[in-house]
């Protein structure tokens, strides 16, 4: 993977108002970081949205760009505000109110990975945290907003599809006996980050491809959907959480035999989602 803050796949011709992004599939675990963490090279990956970038890389075929993180989530969480600094991890940071994500060790610089495993022996310097944010967080988010601005200028609206994966066990609390458990959770912050018609189209695309879908439970969307979802301004943000067990051996963090089939089904989803708004007259021409 690139050592830059992000990579972007651009279509030959940009004909979609949709921008796809994968903020948690970065896997550039540098030697310096692996020396800094107390976890081994396998456990440090446990909170990664492994291979989501590969699952969705067909987006460019349908005229949409795809923004992918370079840095891993364990090093820097792009789905957090740059102000969500953890005083239990970062030297010189004062506690300011109660933030449940930060309190649980999942701030912009995470203190733990999956199952609460500590990443470090002790604290890291404030300078280290600030460097990560300036070098990786800001460039990623600047590029994300740029892609959305371009989409809006060209097509009159912009739709962000923020692509994630979730542990299979994440749905244990809402799975019901005799009912197929959801494969996908669509998050729109209970209607705050995207217009209902947009979310309906996204849900319909997944259902048509054979996935079972639920909305907002247990994942309604975090910082990215909150920050970029502005439906009143024709900028919509929808979070997608896909059950990892569909395509991944979660314990080994290796692709399973269903990967190609899942990717083919997602290609169908992407084609339908990327088509949202095509043919719309740009606002500048109205």
C-alpha positions in Angstrom: 0.0 0.0 0.0 1.0 3.6 -0.6 2.7 5.4 2.3 0.7 8.5 1.5 -2.4 9.6 3.4 -4.7 8.2 0.8 -5.1 6.7 -2.7 -7.8 7.7 -5.1 -9.1 5.6 -8.0 -10.5 8.0 -10.6 -12.9 6.9 -13.4 -12.0 7.5 -17.0 -15.1 9.7 -17.2 -16.7 11.1 -14.1 -20.4 10.6 -14.7 -21.7 9.9 -11.2 -22.6 12.3 -8.3 -21.5 9.5 -5.9 -18.2 9.4 -4.1 -17.2 6.1 -2.5 -14.6 6.0 0.3 -13.0 3.5 2.6 -11.4 5.1 5.7 -10.6 2.0 7.7 -9.1 -0.4 5.1 -5.6 1.1 5.2 -2.9 -1.4 5.9 0.4 0.4 5.7 1.8 -0.8 9.1 5.2 0.9 9.1 8.2 -0.7 10.9 8.2 2.3 13.3 4.6 1.7 14.3 5.1 -2.0 14.7 8.0 -1.3 17.0 5.9 1.2 18.9 2.9 -1.1 19.6 2.8 -4.0 22.1 0.7 -6.0 19.7 2.0 -8.4 17.1 1.6 -7.9 13.4 -1.6 -10.0 13.4 -3.4 -8.6 16.4 -2.8 -5.0 15.4 -5.0 -5.6 12.4 -8.0 -6.7 14.4 -9.9 -3.4 14.0 -9.1 -3.0 10.3 -11.8 -3.1 7.7 -9.7 -5.7 5.9 -10.0 -5.7 2.1 -13.0 -3.4 1.9 -10.9 -1.4 -0.6 -10.7 -4.5 -2.9 -14.4 -5.3 -2.5 -15.5 -1.9 -3.8 -12.8 -1.1 -6.3 -15.3 -1.7 -9.2 -16.7 1.8 -8.6 -14.6 3.4 -11.3 -16.2 1.3 -13.9 -19.4 3.1 -13.2 -18.1 6.7 -13.3 -17.4 7.3 -9.6 -14.2 8.0 -7.7 -13.0 5.8 -4.8 -11.0 7.3 -1.9 -9.0 4.8 0.2 -7.0 5.4 3.4 -3.4 4.5 3.4 -2.8 4.5 7.2 -4.4 1.8 9.3 -7.2 2.5 11.7 -5.1 1.4 14.7 -2.6 4.2 13.9 -5.2 6.9 13.1 -8.9 6.8 12.9 -10.2 8.9 10.0 -13.8 8.4 11.2 -13.2 10.5 14.2 -12.9 14.3 14.6 -9.3 15.5 14.8 -10.3 17.0 18.2 -11.3 13.6 19.7 -8.0 13.3 21.6 -7.7 10.8 24.4 -6.1 12.1 27.6 -5.5 8.5 28.7 -3.1 8.1 25.7 -1.8 11.4 24.6 0.5 13.5 26.9 -0.6 17.0 27.7 -4.3 16.5 26.7 -6.9 17.6 29.2 -10.2 15.9 29.7 -13.0 18.0 28.2 -16.4 16.6 28.9 -17.5 13.0 28.3 -17.0 11.5 24.9 -17.9 7.8 25.0 -15.8 7.0 22.0 -12.7 8.6 23.5 -13.5 7.1 27.0 -13.5 3.6 25.4 -10.1 4.2 23.8 -11.4 4.9 20.3 -10.4 8.5 19.7 -8.7 9.8 16.6 -5.5 8.2 17.9 -6.9 4.9 19.2 -5.7 3.5 22.5 -7.1 0.0 21.8 -8.1 -2.3 19.0 -10.9 -4.9 18.8 -11.8 -6.5 22.1 -10.2 -3.7 24.1 -6.6 -4.8 23.5 -4.2 -2.0 24.3 -2.0 -0.8 21.5 0.8 0.8 23.5 2.6 0.3 26.8 1.9 3.8 28.0 1.3 7.3 26.5 2.5 8.8 23.3 3.7 12.4 22.9 1.4 15.2 21.9 3.8 16.0 19.1 3.4 12.4 17.7 -0.4 12.7 17.7 -0.3 16.2 16.1 2.0 14.9 13.4 -0.3 12.0 12.5 -3.2 14.4 12.2 -1.4 16.9 10.0 0.3 14.3 7.9 -2.6 11.9 7.4 -6.0 13.1 8.8 -6.1 16.5 7.2 -5.0 15.5 3.7 -7.6 12.6 3.6 -10.4 14.9 4.7 -9.4 17.7 2.4 -9.4 15.3 -0.5 -12.8 13.8 0.5 -14.4 17.3 0.6 -12.7 18.1 -2.7 -14.2 15.0 -4.4 -17.7 15.9 -3.0 -17.3 19.5 -4.1 -16.5 18.3 -7.7 -19.4 16.0 -7.7 -21.8 18.8 -6.6 -20.4 21.2 -9.2 -20.8 18.7 -12.0 -24.0 17.0 -11.0 -25.9 19.3 -8.7 -25.6 17.0 -5.8 -23.1 14.8 -4.0 -23.6 11.5 -2.3 -20.9 9.9 -0.1 -21.0 6.2 0.4 -18.7 5.5 3.3 -17.7 1.8 3.1 -16.9 -0.3 6.2 -17.0 -3.8 7.5 -18.2 -5.1 10.9 -17.4 -8.2 12.9 -20.0 -11.0 12.5 -20.6 -10.8 16.3 -21.7 -7.2 16.0 -25.2 -8.3 15.0 -25.6 -10.8 17.8 -27.6 -8.4 19.9 -30.3 -7.8 17.2 -30.4 -11.1 15.5 -33.7 -12.9 16.0 -34.3 -16.6 16.0 -35.8 -17.8 12.7 -35.0 -14.6 10.9 -31.9 -14.3 8.6 -29.5 -11.9 10.3 -28.6 -8.7 8.5 -25.6 -8.8 6.1 -25.5 -5.0 5.8 -26.3 -2.1 8.1 -27.0 1.2 6.4 -26.4 4.3 8.6 -27.8 7.7 7.9 -27.9 9.0 11.5 -31.6 8.3 11.6 -32.3 10.5 8.6 -30.0 13.4 9.5 -27.2 12.7 7.1 -29.0 11.8 3.9 -32.4 12.3 2.2 -34.8 9.4 2.5 -35.0 8.9 -1.2 -31.2 8.5 -1.4 -31.1 5.9 1.4 -34.0 4.1 -0.1 -32.1 3.7 -3.4 -29.0 2.4 -1.5 -31.1 -0.1 0.4 -32.9 -1.2 -2.7 -29.5 -1.9 -4.5 -28.4 -4.2 -1.6 -31.7 -6.0 -1.5 -31.7 -6.5 -5.2 -28.2 -8.1 -5.0 -29.5 -10.6 -2.4 -28.2 -9.0 0.9 -30.3 -8.6 4.0 -30.3 -5.1 5.3 -31.2 -3.1 8.4 -30.8 0.6 9.1 -29.0 2.4 11.9 -28.8 -0.4 14.4 -26.3 -1.0 15.8 -24.4 1.5 13.5 -26.0 4.8 12.6 -22.8 6.5 11.4 -20.0 8.3 13.2 -17.9 11.4 12.5 -17.8 11.2 8.7 -21.6 10.9 8.2 -22.1 13.6 10.8 -19.6 16.0 9.2 -20.4 15.4 5.6 -24.1 14.7 5.6 -25.8 17.9 4.6 -29.0 16.9 2.8 -30.4 20.4 2.9 -27.4 21.4 0.7 -27.7 18.4 -1.6 -24.7 16.7 0.1 -25.7 13.3 1.4 -23.6 10.8 3.4 -24.5 7.1 4.0 -22.4 4.6 5.9 -22.3 1.0 4.9 -21.3 -1.8 7.3 -20.8 -5.2 5.7 -20.6 -8.4 7.7 -16.9 -9.5 7.4 -17.7 -13.1 7.8 -19.3 -13.0 4.3 -15.9 -12.7 2.7 -13.3 -13.1 5.4 -11.9 -15.6 7.8 -12.1 -13.2 10.7 -9.7 -15.0 13.0 -6.9 -15.3 10.3 -7.8 -12.0 8.6 -7.6 -13.9 5.3 -10.1 -13.9 2.4 -12.4 -16.9 2.4 -13.8 -18.8 -0.5 -16.8 -16.5 -0.9 -14.8 -13.3 -1.6 -15.3 -13.4 -5.4 -19.0 -14.0 -5.1 -19.5 -11.2 -2.6 -17.4 -8.8 -4.7 -19.5 -9.7 -7.8 -22.7 -9.0 -5.8 -21.3 -5.7 -4.6 -20.4 -4.8 -8.2 -24.1 -5.0 -8.9 -24.8 -2.8 -5.8 -22.2 -0.3 -6.9 -23.6 0.0 -10.4 -27.1 0.8 -9.1 -25.8 3.3 -6.4 -23.5 5.1 -8.8 -26.5 5.6 -11.2 -28.3 7.7 -8.6 -28.9 11.2 -10.0 -27.5 10.4 -13.4 -29.3 12.6 -16.0 -29.9 15.3 -13.4 -29.4 18.8 -14.7 -26.6 20.6 -12.8 -27.8 23.4 -10.5 -25.5 25.9 -12.2 -27.5 25.4 -15.4 -31.0 25.7 -13.9 
